[in-house]
Amino acid sequence: MRILLTGAAGFLGSHLCDHLLSDGHEVIGMDNFITGSPDNIAHLANNEKFTFYKRDVSNYIFVPGKVDGILHFASPASPNPQSKSGYFNLPIQTMKAGALGTHNCLGLARTQNARFLLASTSEIYGDPEVHPQAETYAGNVDPIGTRAVYDEAKRFAESLTMAYHRFHDVNTSIVRIFNTYGARMDLEDGRALPNFLKQALLGLPLTVYGDGGQTRSFCYVDDLVDGIAKLLYSDEHYPVNIGNPIEMTILQFAEAINKVTGNQAGIVYQEDARSERDPQRRQPDITRAGKILKWEPKVNLEEGLLRTIPFFKNKLGLV
Ligand code: UDP
């Protein structure tokens, strides 16, 4: 296949480039680098099956030649209000990437008769009142909340995707991505894993927000991109959750990171640091992914952390 991937220089986008190239496809990457980094795709510079365009997908996009697949991953994605690259500080760009960017990609998919895959998110479930979250749960999102710029843009993107499928018969698919970690995460994006791993490797106490009782389920990036590729190659049109179903509190997660890194500095609680409507519980129900894609995650937390640590050490100048 000849595949267009927006957000190619992001954490997930760059891993997807690698996966799709290793599956033998030709990949056309697009990114405007507002949150992605050229470093993430630098190793592909001499790969003849990879081309790159620096573009903002919120504007009209054009790709010469036939395209068989389009994956729309471009969007700020960090919920941390302190982060410059988070969606709190890029609210309009976030809404445009989800709304106008999705529209442009769907328009291209329609003219090219291409398979389209939308990167959606567990955030469409908001602060969930149903647990774990299955694809049938419609979510609990406040349209004017500060997190809504991301949540509602992705919800709109899902609606638009289904409209193009139902009305124009475009071959669409939607992946709802849960918390994921691995090499090439932005160390400064303020999320739990980059913050904790950075702090642990520097021998600092880990900053647990609130009482640390809120839960998440963390998926190693290789497992995630494997699930996404399987969805791309399938003929499924309805949303599929991809994530690791092992739920833990943020406190347990911090303790696991201290253990794996041997950090003795412990934990410091930052009572008021949680963002508005920070979800209290989050865990994917991955029954559909198992049935439709025969997919489940394979890498456990300790193994995933051990695979991630060298990248962080390198970025921190510790090797
Ligand atoms: N969190 C934390 N300490 C940090 C960063 C995040 O306790 O230094 C918490 C945050 O409040 C949230 C959870 O970790 O409850 C996961 O946050 P993250 O930013 O990774 O993404 P989210 O799952 O909210 O999209």
Residues whose N, C-alpha, C, O or C-beta is under 5 A from the ligand:
A	BS01	UDP	P79 N179 G190 R191 A192 L193 N195 T207 V208 Y209 Q214 I250 R274 D278 P279
